[in-house]
């Protein structure tokens, strides 16, 4: 099939180099497209630009949203609800849920946001656990709320809010 002076191993070597080059080119293209998407889209200019204070209505650039179906739990306005990781149970007057949000912010800025904003909604801090992630535990008459804050190396943060009634004797 090939001239006698072209050895079969030479053809295999050429094809091997060709496929490696194409694979490397494809991988590099995917990497650059992914990084370009992560770096510019949805990322705020500063680490706390997406955290807004609900308590100061006079500042036009500051606003927060309340948690999905729980009007007394604040959420930074740039964070999006992750319905696939959220669950709310309602039966009569009973309501409890695990609600997850994701967005771009530094972990320290999120912690400061919740320390300030939860008190604006009359929540009292019970405890705080800090290691790689931070968990804030709050309570108010008849209710308990746990806010778990985590951040990835790329700057994407996740907020998990667990809220429900407490039985008090």
ABEGO torsion letter per residue (X at the ends): XBBAABBAAAAAAAAAAAAAAAAAAAAAAAAAAAAAAAAABGBBABAAAABBBAABAABAABBBBBBBGBAABBBBAABBBBAAABBBBBBEABBBBBBBBBBBBBAAAAAAAAAAAAAAAGBBBABBBBBABBBBBBBBBGBBBBBBBBBBAAGBBBBBBBBBBBBBX
